């Protein structure tokens, strides 16, 4: 379900961005660039939601008092959607006539002429997301311990995405954008602290045997 | 105890459709907001007047604005694409 929805969203993004890029003026048009910005933010926020809901599942924290299965399934769909929007982000940048971002730049870190290490952080985040989702999509291949170890890559993945957004994004100096970065980082830090040092703080749900990993 | 790992044991299809719709709506809203954010800015100054043939060459007024913007943002804008990036309002 999540994969099919994510695939449908990705196809929709490609079509919408492709049509907009074809219709925009090659010299002054900004449609593809604006789409890249919007998709980048959407991908980042979905990635953040994925990390937060993932830690909530791990800690058995029922966000907003919803059933744990809802939190788990939300974690799955936002994770899959994050990849769709990251793909849309890269696709829009490739079509943009100004930044000259090639498909190779999108998949090989530090090869872009435009802010190489900053965009490279985004490329690394993309690959880490692919690894995390790929190992989850094929659970039979990996033991639980190995899957769990690889799943921890979601933290550096989110961190790289945040670094990429702050350093490569053109909207970082805007107040609302800065607030998004600060609030998302603070929430992940808070959940991560509880996750790492205070698992017992999570409360009554911590021992709930109905939801297993 | 059954493992919930993997994507083959999924439930709550309606929830996932709703989350996807919210994500797409957020993306669309952001795209529109970014597009309208150019209105009244440097890009709008470049728009040809009614009946005028579209041209990628900026007017002298727009070029002046672009030069000013470029100077103000020169510290963080890639050198190779600086003039065009500034003209399109993406130089910060």
HADDOCK unambig.tbl for C-alpha pairs under 7 A between the chains (distance, minus, plus):
assign (segid A and resid 1 and name CA) (segid B and resid 10 and name CA) 6.92 0.50 0.50
assign (segid A and resid 1 and name CA) (segid B and resid 13 and name CA) 6.82 0.50 0.50
assign (segid A and resid 27 and name CA) (segid B and resid 56 and name CA) 5.08 0.50 0.50
assign (segid A and resid 28 and name CA) (segid B and resid 56 and name CA) 6.05 0.50 0.50
assign (segid A and resid 28 and name CA) (segid B and resid 88 and name CA) 6.84 0.50 0.50
assign (segid A and resid 34 and name CA) (segid B and resid 31 and name CA) 5.72 0.50 0.50
assign (segid A and resid 34 and name CA) (segid B and resid 34 and name CA) 5.70 0.50 0.50
assign (segid A and resid 34 and name CA) (segid B and resid 35 and name CA) 6.26 0.50 0.50
assign (segid A and resid 35 and name CA) (segid B and resid 31 and name CA) 5.44 0.50 0.50
assign (segid A and resid 38 and name CA) (segid B and resid 27 and name CA) 5.50 0.50 0.50
assign (segid A and resid 38 and name CA) (segid B and resid 30 and name CA) 5.16 0.50 0.50
assign (segid A and resid 38 and name CA) (segid B and resid 31 and name CA) 5.18 0.50 0.50
assign (segid A and resid 39 and name CA) (segid B and resid 27 and name CA) 6.02 0.50 0.50
assign (segid A and resid 42 and name CA) (segid B and resid 23 and name CA) 6.96 0.50 0.50
assign (segid A and resid 42 and name CA) (segid B and resid 27 and name CA) 5.89 0.50 0.50
assign (segid A and resid 73 and name CA) (segid B and resid 10 and name CA) 6.86 0.50 0.50
assign (segid A and resid 73 and name CA) (segid B and resid 11 and name CA) 6.81 0.50 0.50
assign (segid A and resid 73 and name CA) (segid B and resid 12 and name CA) 6.86 0.50 0.50
assign (segid A and resid 74 and name CA) (segid B and resid 16 and name CA) 6.89 0.50 0.50
assign (segid A and resid 77 and name CA) (segid B and resid 16 and name CA) 6.00 0.50 0.50
assign (segid A and resid 114 and name CA) (segid B and resid 78 and name CA) 6.60 0.50 0.50
assign (segid A and resid 136 and name CA) (segid B and resid 5 and name CA) 6.89 0.50 0.50
assign (segid A and resid 136 and name CA) (segid B and resid 6 and name CA) 4.96 0.50 0.50
assign (segid A and resid 137 and name CA) (segid B and resid 6 and name CA) 5.32 0.50 0.50
assign (segid A and resid 137 and name CA) (segid B and resid 7 and name CA) 5.69 0.50 0.50
assign (segid A and resid 138 and name CA) (segid B and resid 6 and name CA) 6.61 0.50 0.50
assign (segid A and resid 139 and name CA) (segid B and resid 5 and name CA) 6.71 0.50 0.50
assign (segid A and resid 139 and name CA) (segid B and resid 6 and name CA) 5.43 0.50 0.50
assign (segid A and resid 170 and name CA) (segid B and resid 90 and name CA) 5.91 0.50 0.50
assign (segid A and resid 170 and name CA) (segid B and resid 91 and name CA) 6.65 0.50 0.50
assign (segid A and resid 170 and name CA) (segid B and resid 92 and name CA) 5.17 0.50 0.50
assign (segid A and resid 212 and name CA) (segid B and resid 3 and name CA) 6.20 0.50 0.50
assign (segid A and resid 212 and name CA) (segid B and resid 4 and name CA) 6.43 0.50 0.50
assign (segid A and resid 213 and name CA) (segid B and resid 3 and name CA) 5.81 0.50 0.50
assign (segid A and resid 213 and name CA) (segid B and resid 4 and name CA) 5.66 0.50 0.50
assign (segid A and resid 213 and name CA) (segid B and resid 5 and name CA) 6.24 0.50 0.50
